[in-house]
Amino acid sequence: MRKSTKFSPEVQERAVRLVLEHQNEHGSQWAAIGSVAGKIGCTSETLRRWVRQAERDQGKRPGMTTDEHERIRALEREVRELRQTNEILRKASAYFAQAELDRRFKP
């Protein structure tokens, strides 16, 4: 069962910043994540994902940045809309072509 608690971007940024600033005071980054997660009320795994994404956004870790991910989603949405538009135009073209053929052969 998932919790549906949504944290604001400000809380996420602050939590990530706290982990990155205080990871040297702990034995590992995971220990720092566990400490901060308990204080802000999220799970350690959730905070770990936020930290990993922040590291990707900063270029410290390989992978897709948030901007790249948003750009891909926007392009996929645009492709979906264009395919729908093409389908509508194809059907309209077929309809009008058939209507033109019917008109030509009627006396």
C-alpha positions as CSV (number, residue, x, y, z in Angstrom):
1,M,0.0,0.0,0.0
2,R,1.4,3.4,-1.0
3,K,1.1,6.6,0.9
4,S,-0.1,9.4,-1.2
5,T,1.7,12.2,0.8
6,K,2.9,14.7,-1.7
7,F,5.8,16.9,-0.7
8,S,6.3,20.4,-2.1
9,P,9.3,21.0,-4.3
10,E,10.6,23.3,-1.6
11,V,10.6,20.5,0.9
12,Q,12.2,18.1,-1.5
13,E,15.0,20.6,-2.4
14,R,15.6,21.4,1.3
15,A,15.8,17.7,2.2
16,V,18.2,17.0,-0.7
17,R,20.3,19.9,0.3
18,L,20.4,18.7,3.9
19,V,21.5,15.2,2.8
20,L,24.3,16.6,0.6
21,E,25.5,19.1,3.2
22,H,25.5,16.6,6.1
23,Q,26.6,13.3,4.4
24,N,30.2,13.8,5.6
25,E,28.9,13.8,9.3
26,H,27.5,10.3,8.8
27,G,29.1,7.0,7.9
28,S,27.5,7.0,4.5
29,Q,25.1,8.8,2.3
30,W,22.5,6.3,3.1
31,A,22.9,7.0,6.9
32,A,22.4,10.8,6.1
33,I,19.4,10.0,4.0
34,G,17.9,7.9,6.8
35,S,18.5,10.7,9.3
36,V,17.0,13.4,7.2
37,A,14.0,11.3,6.0
38,G,13.0,10.7,9.6
39,K,13.0,14.4,10.3
40,I,10.9,15.4,7.3
41,G,8.5,12.5,7.5
42,C,9.2,10.7,4.2
43,T,10.6,7.2,3.6
44,S,14.3,6.8,3.1
45,E,13.7,5.3,-0.3
46,T,11.8,8.4,-1.4
47,L,14.5,10.7,-0.3
48,R,17.1,8.5,-1.9
49,R,15.3,8.9,-5.3
50,W,15.2,12.7,-4.8
51,V,18.9,12.7,-4.0
52,R,19.8,10.6,-7.0
53,Q,17.7,12.8,-9.3
54,A,19.4,15.9,-7.9
55,E,22.8,14.3,-8.6
56,R,21.8,13.6,-12.2
57,D,20.5,17.1,-12.6
58,Q,23.9,18.5,-11.3
59,G,25.9,16.2,-13.6
60,K,27.4,14.2,-10.8
61,R,25.6,11.0,-11.8
62,P,24.9,9.6,-15.3
63,G,21.3,9.4,-16.5
64,M,18.4,11.6,-17.7
65,T,18.0,15.0,-16.1
66,T,14.7,16.3,-15.1
67,D,14.7,18.8,-18.0
68,E,15.5,16.0,-20.5
69,H,12.7,13.8,-19.0
70,E,10.2,16.7,-19.3
71,R,11.3,17.4,-22.8
72,I,10.8,13.7,-23.8
73,R,7.3,13.7,-22.2
74,A,6.3,16.9,-24.1
75,L,7.6,15.3,-27.4
76,E,5.7,12.1,-26.7
77,R,2.5,14.1,-26.0
78,E,3.0,16.1,-29.3
79,V,3.6,12.8,-31.3
80,R,0.4,11.4,-29.8
81,E,-1.6,14.6,-30.8
82,L,-0.1,14.6,-34.3
83,R,-1.0,10.9,-34.8
84,Q,-4.6,11.6,-33.7
85,T,-4.7,14.6,-36.1
86,N,-3.3,12.6,-39.0
87,E,-5.9,9.9,-38.3
88,I,-8.7,12.4,-38.4
89,L,-7.4,13.9,-41.6
90,R,-7.0,10.5,-43.2
91,K,-10.6,9.6,-42.4
92,A,-11.9,13.0,-43.6
93,S,-9.9,12.6,-46.8
94,A,-11.3,9.2,-47.4
95,Y,-14.9,10.4,-46.7
96,F,-14.6,13.4,-49.1
97,A,-12.9,11.2,-51.8
98,Q,-15.8,8.8,-51.6
99,A,-18.3,11.6,-51.8
100,E,-16.6,13.0,-54.9
101,L,-16.6,9.5,-56.5
102,D,-20.4,9.1,-55.7
103,R,-21.1,12.6,-57.2
104,R,-19.3,11.9,-60.4
105,F,-21.3,8.7,-61.2
106,K,-24.7,10.0,-60.4
107,P,-26.6,11.4,-63.4
